[in-house]
């Protein structure tokens, strides 16, 4: 009597999977560990983010301060006449004349006024330019343009200090290059030679404060200037 092979050809043996998983106690331990790690790292992440924010604001204020000092210093050095008053408000007036190359007789008279608007901490600049065009047989024809614009924001304070070689200092003064001296010497009994102008700017934003200053030597420092009464 022959046996019948009931085993199917090509059949795979049964595979048994374990139905066991994490126990409730293990899940609680994992959740607890993750919570502790989150509590430890969260303050570190917050500090890092705040540090980046502070550095960004600080860098922005320093960039603005450098812009203000460079702009005021450059214009003060190149001006023919200047007038500064920090006794009431931060204010600097500059005047200069630019002549075209000969044989042209045309020239431009510029006047800049820098003033701090304390209400919104904005440093504004006003420019009035008068263009003189010489027309043979008719003389000079004039054309005037002006504009007012914001130079910098977040300016908390702006001060100017006039410094003389003998140690004299004042918050208000005026001066000019040699060719304009007659307008300042007429009727004056006392003169002070202002050799340097110290400009200080304080900027503030988001609780961060930047205090910067520079000292400018006006063009032709041997000029005489009147001291405001």
Rosetta silent file (secondary structure, phi, psi, omega in degrees, C-alpha in Angstrom):
SEQUENCE: XXXXXXXXXXXXXXXXXXXXXXXXXXXXXXXXXXXXXXXXXXXXXXXXXXXXXXXXXXXXXXXXXXXXXXXXXXXXXXXXXXXXXXXXXXXXXXXXXXXXXXXXXXXXXXXXXXXXXXXXXXXXXXXXXXXXXXXXXXXXXXXXXXXXXXXXXXXXXXXXXXXXXXXXXXXXXXXXXXXXXXXXXXXXXXXXXXXXXXXXXXXXXXXXXXXXXXXXXXXXXXXXXXXXX
SCORE:     score description
SCORE:     0.000 S_00000001
   1 L     0.000  123.825 -176.957    0.000    0.000    0.000 S_00000001
   2 L   -88.340  149.832  177.356    1.525    3.250   -1.118 S_00000001
   3 L   -92.871  143.667  179.126    1.497    6.483    0.852 S_00000001
   4 L   -96.548  124.980  179.471    0.099    9.613   -0.598 S_00000001
   5 L   -82.330  108.395 -177.598    2.283   12.674   -0.135 S_00000001
   6 L   -88.506   -3.407 -179.668   -0.080   15.409    0.913 S_00000001
   7 L   -75.177  118.494 -177.026    2.671   18.055    1.235 S_00000001
   8 L   -71.476  135.533 -179.587    2.135   20.605   -1.483 S_00000001
   9 L   -70.342  130.831  179.332    5.062   21.302   -3.630 S_00000001
  10 L    85.882    3.014 -178.704    6.413   24.855   -3.243 S_00000001
  11 L   -75.524  145.941 -179.580    4.478   25.613   -0.065 S_00000001
  12 L   -97.447  147.212  176.985    6.138   27.887    2.513 S_00000001
  13 L   -69.909  153.904 -178.786    6.281   27.097    6.174 S_00000001
  14 L   -65.499  139.204  178.806    4.060   29.110    8.466 S_00000001
  15 L  -111.118  128.487 -176.920    5.586   32.285    9.873 S_00000001
  16 L  -107.975  125.695  178.115    4.577   33.348   13.315 S_00000001
  17 L   -99.508  141.568  178.503    4.763   37.037   14.310 S_00000001
  18 L   -77.568  132.195 -179.897    5.128   38.163   17.871 S_00000001
  19 L   -94.890    7.127  179.332    2.141   40.166   19.009 S_00000001
  20 L   -81.764  144.242  179.224    3.980   41.637   21.979 S_00000001
  21 L  -137.948 -158.055  177.332    4.795   45.518   21.921 S_00000001
  22 L   -69.332  138.567  175.063    5.684   48.359   24.261 S_00000001
  23 L   -82.402  166.386 -179.830    4.080   48.104   27.604 S_00000001
  24 H   -60.882  -37.939 -179.750    2.318   51.063   29.182 S_00000001
  25 H   -64.668  -40.750  178.982    5.200   51.519   31.615 S_00000001
  26 H   -64.733  -41.232  178.116    7.724   51.704   28.768 S_00000001
  27 H   -62.588  -40.253 -179.978    5.631   54.328   26.931 S_00000001
  28 H   -64.745  -40.954  179.094    5.408   56.430   30.074 S_00000001
  29 H   -63.098  -45.209  179.716    9.170   56.260   30.551 S_00000001
  30 H   -61.417  -45.956  179.891    9.817   57.312   26.926 S_00000001
  31 H   -62.528  -39.860  179.684    7.360   60.214   27.156 S_00000001
  32 H   -63.727  -44.123  179.826    8.912   61.345   30.437 S_00000001
  33 H   -63.071  -44.812  179.041   12.432   61.307   28.994 S_00000001
  34 H   -62.992  -37.039  179.109   11.347   63.268   25.913 S_00000001
  35 H   -65.155  -42.350  178.993    9.577   65.817   28.116 S_00000001
  36 H   -63.986  -41.960  178.750   12.686   66.323   30.228 S_00000001
  37 H   -63.033  -39.807  178.757   14.818   66.765   27.114 S_00000001
  38 H   -65.561  -39.457 -179.602   12.348   69.327   25.742 S_00000001
  39 H   -66.393  -33.089 -179.026   12.346   71.247   29.044 S_00000001
  40 H   -76.997  -42.050 -174.527   16.155   71.375   29.045 S_00000001
  41 H   -82.282  -27.542 -177.227   16.661   72.362   25.397 S_00000001
  42 H   -57.661  -49.041  178.113   13.770   74.843   25.041 S_00000001
  43 H   -61.801  -35.795  179.085   15.403   77.606   27.150 S_00000001
  44 H   -64.733  -41.263  177.823   18.690   77.103   25.316 S_00000001
  45 H   -64.980  -41.221  179.806   16.953   77.491   21.960 S_00000001
  46 H   -62.570  -43.559  179.164   15.112   80.581   23.225 S_00000001
  47 H   -63.053  -40.843  179.772   18.352   82.168   24.418 S_00000001
  48 H   -63.804  -43.310  179.382   20.020   81.438   21.094 S_00000001
  49 H   -64.313  -43.425  179.414   17.140   82.962   19.137 S_00000001
  50 H   -64.541  -37.940  179.192   17.093   86.067   21.352 S_00000001
  51 H   -63.631  -40.214  177.506   20.867   86.434   21.012 S_00000001
  52 H   -64.106  -41.372  178.681   20.556   86.369   17.239 S_00000001
  53 H   -63.779  -42.883  178.969   17.795   88.999   17.419 S_00000001
  54 H   -63.274  -44.076  179.222   19.849   91.257   19.699 S_00000001
  55 H   -62.220  -38.299  179.865   22.883   90.947   17.442 S_00000001
  56 H   -65.665  -45.354  178.960   20.767   91.802   14.402 S_00000001
  57 H   -64.438  -42.654  179.824   19.295   94.933   16.035 S_00000001
  58 H   -61.008  -43.594  179.730   22.720   95.966   17.321 S_00000001
  59 H   -65.780  -37.768  179.117   24.248   95.582   13.875 S_00000001
  60 H   -64.480  -43.718  179.861   21.397   97.557   12.299 S_00000001
  61 H   -66.434  -40.608  178.396   21.828  100.445   14.757 S_00000001
  62 H   -64.115  -38.949  177.857   25.604  100.497   14.281 S_00000001
  63 H   -64.223  -42.145  177.982   25.176  100.587   10.511 S_00000001
  64 H   -64.668  -42.015  179.110   22.742  103.496   10.823 S_00000001
  65 H   -62.422  -42.721  177.234   25.087  105.322   13.199 S_00000001
  66 H   -62.663  -38.354  178.005   28.035  104.932   10.843 S_00000001
  67 H   -62.669  -46.207 -178.498   25.887  106.251    7.993 S_00000001
  68 H   -62.688  -48.816 -177.747   24.849  109.332    9.979 S_00000001
  69 H   -64.775  -40.243  179.729   28.377  110.165   11.157 S_00000001
  70 H   -66.334  -41.527 -178.855   29.890  109.622    7.715 S_00000001
  71 H   -67.045  -48.607 -179.807   27.257  111.764    5.996 S_00000001
  72 H   -64.693  -41.413 -179.500   27.432  114.654    8.461 S_00000001
  73 H   -64.709  -43.289 -179.654   31.223  114.544    8.581 S_00000001
  74 H   -63.805  -43.817 -178.833   31.633  114.516    4.806 S_00000001
  75 H   -69.564  -34.940  179.143   29.235  117.415    4.304 S_00000001
  76 H   -67.372  -40.121  179.994   30.786  119.425    7.135 S_00000001
  77 H   -65.185  -35.259 -173.498   34.284  119.020    5.706 S_00000001
  78 H   -92.620   -3.014 -176.060   33.233  120.124    2.223 S_00000001
  79 L   -80.982  150.980  175.649   31.040  123.082    3.206 S_00000001
  80 L   -83.505  -34.183  178.817   32.038  126.721    2.750 S_00000001
  81 E  -135.892  146.700  177.835   29.960  127.890    5.712 S_00000001
  82 E  -145.079  150.312 -178.503   28.542  126.013    8.671 S_00000001
  83 E  -144.936  126.280 -173.462   26.341  126.812   11.620 S_00000001
  84 E  -126.396  139.036  177.238   25.665  124.474   14.535 S_00000001
  85 E  -146.568  111.254  175.759   23.243  124.738   17.429 S_00000001
  86 L  -111.174    6.875 -177.405   22.707  121.985   20.015 S_00000001
  87 L   -72.414  -35.075 -179.706   21.451  124.294   22.764 S_00000001
  88 L  -110.697  -50.048  179.429   17.785  123.948   21.818 S_00000001
  89 L  -146.519  154.544  178.769   17.672  121.232   19.164 S_00000001
  90 L   -71.023  108.400 -173.850   20.183  119.200   17.233 S_00000001
  91 E  -146.487  131.573  176.883   20.554  121.332   14.133 S_00000001
  92 E  -135.509  127.044  178.168   23.352  121.856   11.638 S_00000001
  93 E  -111.424  134.864 -179.901   23.222  124.173    8.629 S_00000001
  94 E  -129.989  141.805  176.736   25.739  123.922    5.805 S_00000001
  95 E  -133.042  141.431  178.213   26.249  126.087    2.741 S_00000001
  96 E  -152.009  155.388  179.024   28.522  125.553   -0.211 S_00000001
  97 E  -123.421  130.444  179.634   29.047  126.879   -3.714 S_00000001
  98 E  -117.773  122.072 -179.085   30.046  124.731   -6.673 S_00000001
  99 E  -106.150  143.006  177.335   31.319  126.415   -9.822 S_00000001
 100 L   -76.490  160.319 -179.331   31.563  124.817  -13.222 S_00000001
 101 L   -65.066  142.765  176.289   34.886  124.654  -15.023 S_00000001
 102 L   -58.976  152.203    9.082   35.890  127.741  -17.036 S_00000001
 103 L   -85.041    5.287 -178.810   34.956  129.290  -19.376 S_00000001
 104 L   -65.101  141.104  177.292   31.504  128.590  -17.934 S_00000001
 105 L  -106.498   10.835 -179.290   30.303  131.144  -15.381 S_00000001
 106 L   -77.256  148.761  176.023   27.535  128.938  -14.045 S_00000001
 107 E  -153.756  164.930 -178.074   27.485  127.895  -10.415 S_00000001
 108 E  -126.769  133.000  176.665   25.261  126.211   -7.832 S_00000001
 109 E  -108.792  119.119 -178.255   24.588  127.340   -4.287 S_00000001
 110 E  -110.494  144.355  174.218   23.556  124.528   -1.916 S_00000001
 111 E  -136.931  122.028  179.120   22.170  124.763    1.605 S_00000001
 112 E  -112.701  138.987  174.717   21.628  121.721    3.763 S_00000001
 113 E  -127.023  120.004  175.946   19.840  121.658    7.101 S_00000001
 114 E  -104.472  128.077 -178.082   20.054  118.575    9.317 S_00000001
 115 E  -144.712  139.143  178.924   17.582  118.476   12.175 S_00000001
 116 E   -90.278  124.826  175.273   16.444  115.781   14.608 S_00000001
 117 E   -91.997  101.391 -174.311   12.690  115.317   14.920 S_00000001
 118 L   -67.830  -22.818 -177.326   12.344  114.187   18.533 S_00000001
 119 L   -63.231  -39.955 -179.431    8.673  113.291   18.132 S_00000001
 120 L  -122.523   14.586  176.979    9.420  110.284   15.921 S_00000001
 121 L    54.736   43.259 -178.924   13.225  109.961   16.444 S_00000001
 122 E  -115.867  131.680  174.267   13.896  110.761   12.800 S_00000001
 123 E   -94.570  118.381 -176.035   16.894  112.670   11.477 S_00000001
 124 E  -113.175  152.059  178.050   15.781  114.691    8.480 S_00000001
 125 E  -127.269  132.595  177.412   17.723  116.646    5.904 S_00000001
 126 E  -115.421  129.196  179.413   16.405  119.585    3.905 S_00000001
 127 E  -120.977  133.246  173.513   18.240  120.754    0.811 S_00000001
 128 E  -124.139  117.454 -177.917   17.695  123.965   -1.104 S_00000001
 129 E  -116.642  130.453  176.777   19.730  124.324   -4.277 S_00000001
 130 E  -115.111  122.243 -178.562   19.863  127.466   -6.400 S_00000001
 131 E  -101.029  125.654  179.799   21.288  127.115   -9.909 S_00000001
 132 E  -108.417  116.429 -179.648   22.776  130.227  -11.503 S_00000001
 133 E  -113.468  121.310 -177.984   23.036  130.106  -15.279 S_00000001
 134 E   -87.015  126.592  177.898   24.835  132.955  -17.018 S_00000001
 135 E  -118.021  116.893 -178.827   23.298  134.093  -20.294 S_00000001
 136 L   -53.063  132.315  179.177   25.334  136.650  -22.281 S_00000001
 137 L    84.837  -14.642 -179.031   23.517  139.938  -22.530 S_00000001
 138 L  -119.880  -17.180 -178.117   20.946  138.924  -19.926 S_00000001
 139 E    87.752 -154.819 -176.608   22.997  138.116  -16.870 S_00000001
 140 E   -89.810  135.079  171.338   22.241  135.280  -14.473 S_00000001
 141 E  -107.275  134.392 -175.837   19.036  133.269  -14.567 S_00000001
 142 E  -111.299  148.801  175.491   18.190  131.417  -11.357 S_00000001
 143 E  -142.870  128.768 -175.376   16.325  128.190  -10.692 S_00000001
 144 E  -117.864  134.734  174.331   15.691  126.823   -7.206 S_00000001
 145 E  -129.340  153.423  179.164   14.804  123.301   -6.144 S_00000001
 146 E  -149.657  155.617  176.241   14.328  121.865   -2.665 S_00000001
 147 E  -153.754  158.676  178.380   13.498  118.585   -1.006 S_00000001
 148 E  -131.849  127.937 -177.327   13.038  117.141    2.455 S_00000001
 149 E  -144.970  163.507  178.889   13.860  113.532    3.244 S_00000001
 150 E   -90.011  126.476  178.494   14.566  111.181    6.139 S_00000001
 151 E   -89.891  -38.094 -177.526   18.241  110.343    6.645 S_00000001
 152 E  -158.775  148.702  175.386   17.889  107.910    9.562 S_00000001
 153 L  -106.985  172.521  176.894   15.327  106.463   11.974 S_00000001
 154 L    61.712   27.198  178.632   15.618  105.389   15.632 S_00000001
 155 E   -90.128  108.593 -178.025   17.817  108.424   16.445 S_00000001
 156 E   -79.054  -38.509 -179.263   17.315  109.121   20.139 S_00000001
 157 E  -153.277  148.566  176.411   19.763  112.010   20.413 S_00000001
 158 E  -143.248  122.580 -178.742   22.152  113.998   18.238 S_00000001
 159 E  -131.640  151.116  175.882   24.559  116.562   19.644 S_00000001
 160 E  -122.552  140.879  177.034   27.325  118.752   18.283 S_00000001
 161 E  -133.699  125.040 -179.263   30.180  120.189   20.328 S_00000001
 162 E   -90.221  128.956 -175.663   32.533  122.865   19.031 S_00000001
 163 E  -121.498  132.447  178.568   36.109  122.484   20.261 S_00000001
 164 E  -107.333  163.401 -178.186   38.871  125.095   20.148 S_00000001
 165 L   -64.471  -29.233 -178.208   42.624  124.629   20.452 S_00000001
 166 L   -85.771    7.997  178.622   42.651  126.428   23.825 S_00000001
 167 L    94.593   -6.305  178.636   40.151  123.972   25.308 S_00000001
 168 L   -64.397  137.703  179.154   37.102  126.168   24.798 S_00000001
 169 E  -134.545  146.159  179.746   33.940  124.170   24.077 S_00000001
 170 E  -151.415  153.628  178.039   30.462  125.252   23.066 S_00000001
 171 L   -93.252   -0.976  178.439   27.223  123.678   21.901 S_00000001
 172 E  -142.886  131.948  179.273   26.616  126.454   19.377 S_00000001
 173 E  -165.171  172.391  176.924   29.020  127.971   16.906 S_00000001
 174 E  -150.460  161.456 -179.689   29.482  128.939   13.282 S_00000001
 175 E  -167.140  177.488 -178.940   32.333  129.281   10.860 S_00000001
 176 E  -158.897  162.476  172.259   33.384  129.533    7.264 S_00000001
 177 L   -73.582  166.420 -170.545   36.269  128.970    4.933 S_00000001
 178 H   -52.818  -37.883 -173.060   38.591  131.935    4.342 S_00000001
 179 H   -71.590  -11.756  179.894   36.797  133.440    1.336 S_00000001
 180 H  -109.700   14.359 -173.074   33.602  134.011    3.325 S_00000001
 181 L   -65.689  -30.049 -175.936   35.232  135.534    6.424 S_00000001
 182 H   -57.838  -35.588 -178.645   34.041  139.113    5.819 S_00000001
 183 H   -66.990  -22.368 -176.962   30.468  138.179    6.597 S_00000001
 184 H  -100.989  -21.764 -175.694   31.517  136.937   10.037 S_00000001
 185 H   -88.975  -20.409 -176.883   34.124  139.515   11.049 S_00000001
 186 L   -64.361  121.695  173.966   32.052  142.646   10.490 S_00000001
 187 L    78.885    6.261 -179.076   31.012  144.179   13.798 S_00000001
 188 L  -100.966  141.652 -178.486   32.429  141.422   15.992 S_00000001
 189 L  -104.630  -15.791 -178.185   34.751  142.136   18.872 S_00000001
 190 L  -138.733  143.322 -177.812   35.750  138.597   19.866 S_00000001
 191 L  -133.635  151.819  174.687   36.541  135.491   17.842 S_00000001
 192 E  -130.108  133.127  178.771   37.152  131.866   18.607 S_00000001
 193 L   -89.373  107.918  178.861   38.986  129.493   16.308 S_00000001
 194 E   -88.742  111.559 -175.706   36.948  126.293   16.224 S_00000001
 195 E   -92.385  -28.933 -176.647   39.304  123.554   15.125 S_00000001
 196 E  -139.722  151.975  175.273   37.154  120.484   15.628 S_00000001
 197 E  -123.685  120.485  177.749   33.496  119.531   15.764 S_00000001
 198 E   -94.491  124.659  179.735   32.495  116.512   17.836 S_00000001
 199 E  -111.456  127.473  179.790   29.351  114.764   16.585 S_00000001
 200 E  -125.528  132.449  179.728   27.589  112.280   18.855 S_00000001
 201 E  -129.600  134.963  177.376   24.588  110.154   17.895 S_00000001
 202 E  -118.984  124.866 -179.647   22.555  107.821   20.128 S_00000001
 203 E  -116.748  147.754 -176.359   20.255  105.274   18.499 S_00000001
 204 E  -145.147  133.110  178.122   17.680  103.104   20.224 S_00000001
 205 E  -160.303  133.645  175.544   15.489  100.224   19.066 S_00000001
 206 L    55.529   35.867 -179.970   13.900   97.216   20.761 S_00000001
 207 L    81.151   -2.920  179.063   15.562   97.958   24.082 S_00000001
 208 E  -100.715  140.169 -178.607   19.001   98.129   22.460 S_00000001
 209 E  -127.876  136.585  176.555   21.049  101.345   22.539 S_00000001
 210 E  -125.387  127.478 -178.945   24.087  102.334   20.501 S_00000001
 211 E  -117.208  117.430 -176.454   26.164  105.409   21.383 S_00000001
 212 E  -132.624  152.002  177.351   28.642  106.564   18.712 S_00000001
 213 E  -151.954  160.085  176.619   30.702  109.693   18.131 S_00000001
 214 E  -150.182  158.589  178.644   33.332  111.127   15.820 S_00000001
 215 E  -117.280  125.989 -176.064   35.427  114.284   15.648 S_00000001
 216 E  -111.593  137.196  173.622   35.529  116.271   12.415 S_00000001
 217 L  -102.876  108.600 -178.535   38.060  118.904   11.432 S_00000001
 218 L   -59.507  159.034  179.363   36.286  121.431    9.182 S_00000001
 219 L   -62.628  138.216 -179.274   37.952  122.573    6.004 S_00000001
 220 L    55.215   71.384 -173.674   40.554  125.323    6.519 S_00000001
 221 L   -67.359   -8.696 -179.583   40.690  125.072   10.300 S_00000001
 222 L   -80.695    5.039 -179.265   42.495  128.418   10.597 S_00000001
 223 L   -69.694  162.237  173.471   39.202  130.282   10.078 S_00000001
 224 L  -104.950  147.109 -178.740   37.645  132.450   12.755 S_00000001
 225 E  -137.761  150.709 -178.401   34.098  131.853   13.913 S_00000001
 226 L   -86.881  144.798  174.229   31.667  133.760   16.059 S_00000001
 227 E   -90.596  127.601 -179.372   30.395  132.384   19.353 S_00000001
 228 L   -63.671  142.708  177.619   26.640  132.549   19.602 S_00000001
 229 L   -70.331    0.000    0.000   25.405  134.832   22.405 S_00000001
